[in-house]
Every structure is written in C-alpha cells, then in structure tokens.
Amino acid sequence: MRLFFLALCLWIGVSTTVSMPTHASSLSPEQRREARHRGDIKPLRWVLRQIHHQYPGRVLDVDLDRHHHQYIYKIRLLQHGGYVLKLYVDARTAEVLKVKSRKAQRK
C-alpha cells in the first residue's frame, strides 16, 4: 500500500512537472496526455512495477524527457547500503536503457 501511495504521488508530480534540460524537449501537460493516449508513454506506476524486481529501492525523483522521438523516464532510486541509482527507462516499454550508480553523500 505504501509503494502504491508513493507511486501515485510521483505520478502526480511527473504529470505536473517535467525537467527542462537543454538536450531534451519539454512537454506540456497536453502533450504528455496525448502521448499517453497514443501509447507512447506508459503510466509511471506500471513502469516502476516492471523495474522493481531488478532495481529495488525507494524512489527519490522522476523526470520525463523526450530524446529523438523516444520518451525517457529518469528515475533516481535510493538502495540498501546508501547507493543512489539513476535509471534511464523507456517510457513505453520499461526497458532500462542506462544505469548510473553512486554512493549517497551524507549531509
């Protein structure tokens, strides 16, 4: 139940905010909605369920970008042992395209 609530909160966050790096195109809420209806984007909750068995952890942050006609979820996870993973995941297939790992810094 807790994971469901967290995923729901993240989906709301993703649907209202999209990162705007210079190498990716920003999507309006209407563009995201249309992409979802076309099947270009799966719900974040579905994507998180698909990757959870291979990449367990607490979701810290999620961004949605578009790179060359492909939608990418950038998901940051905190894993056991204090490692932070940054996953680049195809928003349509949930295929993990790239993984970056680093030890979390304590403040």
Phi and psi in degrees as a GROMACS rama.xvg file:
@    title "Ramachandran Plot"
@    xaxis  label "Phi"
@    yaxis  label "Psi"
@TYPE xy
-63.3202  -41.5543  ARG-2
-64.8268  -39.338  LEU-3
-60.1289  -46.9693  PHE-4
-62.1582  -42.9769  PHE-5
-62.8961  -44.3596  LEU-6
-64.0999  -38.9786  ALA-7
-63.0857  -44.9132  LEU-8
-61.7745  -41.4026  CYS-9
-66.3906  -39.5311  LEU-10
-61.6268  -42.1999  TRP-11
-62.0504  -42.3899  ILE-12
-63.6927  -42.1853  GLY-13
-67.4686  -37.1604  VAL-14
-73.1709  -16.5961  SER-15
-105.879  -19.1267  THR-16
-135.254  137.093  THR-17
-129.835  135.844  VAL-18
-64.5971  155.002  SER-19
-128.332  56.4418  MET-20
-68.9863  158.366  PRO-21
-68.0265  -24.1139  THR-22
-88.5948  -0.29363  HIS-23
-126.799  153.186  ALA-24
-91.2435  139.946  SER-25
-82.111  142.579  SER-26
-113.131  136.243  LEU-27
-76.6875  162.63  SER-28
-56.2368  -37.5085  PRO-29
-65.4226  -40.6539  GLU-30
-63.9134  -40.4715  GLN-31
-64.5023  -41.8429  ARG-32
-62.3497  -45.2302  ARG-33
-63.5437  -41.9204  GLU-34
-62.2994  -38.1899  ALA-35
-64.7526  -44.3793  ARG-36
-67.5614  -31.2719  HIS-37
-75.4705  -15.7796  ARG-38
91.502  9.28795  GLY-39
-74.036  -23.8597  ASP-40
-129.746  129.92  ILE-41
-91.6985  157.42  LYS-42
-60.2459  143.212  PRO-43
-57.0231  -40.5463  LEU-44
-58.3072  -42.2442  ARG-45
-63.5639  -44.3028  TRP-46
-62.5195  -43.9757  VAL-47
-61.6518  -39.4115  LEU-48
-64.3311  -37.4648  ARG-49
-66.8908  -35.057  GLN-50
-96.6533  -12.1091  ILE-51
-60.1087  -39.418  HIS-52
-64.8148  -33.6144  HIS-53
-90.4197  -30.0832  GLN-54
-130.289  74.7756  TYR-55
-72.2825  156.001  PRO-56
151.056  174.622  GLY-57
-91.057  129.558  ARG-58
-73.7132  124.753  VAL-59
-97.9402  -37.4152  LEU-60
-161.895  146.812  ASP-61
-138.456  133.973  VAL-62
-125.909  153.396  ASP-63
-122.733  121.829  LEU-64
-125.642  162.801  ASP-65
-120.597  123.334  ARG-66
-124.427  113.217  HIS-67
49.0129  55.4583  HIS-68
68.0726  17.0414  HIS-69
-124.442  132.294  GLN-70
-91.452  132.159  TYR-71
-126.444  126.414  ILE-72
-87.6529  129.027  TYR-73
-103.627  113.32  LYS-74
-116.733  125.159  ILE-75
-102.464  127.814  ARG-76
-121.356  140.815  LEU-77
-99.0522  120.175  LEU-78
-105.844  165.981  GLN-79
-56.2129  139.472  HIS-80
91.5506  0.895919  GLY-81
83.7708  17.7531  GLY-82
-89.9207  139.889  TYR-83
-108.532  124.349  VAL-84
-103.879  139.68  LEU-85
-114.994  113.544  LYS-86
-104.673  136.029  LEU-87
-106.341  113.017  TYR-88
-123.862  131.203  VAL-89
-61.142  123.325  ASP-90
-72.2453  -11.8387  ALA-91
-98.5334  -38.0962  ARG-92
-109.275  -13.1939  THR-93
67.54  17.7484  ALA-94
-73.4134  128.53  GLU-95
-78.9091  116.688  VAL-96
-90.8743  -32.1206  LEU-97
-157.156  146.259  LYS-98
-132.739  131.061  VAL-99
-120.786  140.871  LYS-100
-131.889  143.794  SER-101
-154.385  157.718  ARG-102
-78.009  131.755  LYS-103
-64.8906  139.821  ALA-104
-92.4306  132.792  GLN-105
-88.7183  140.756  ARG-106
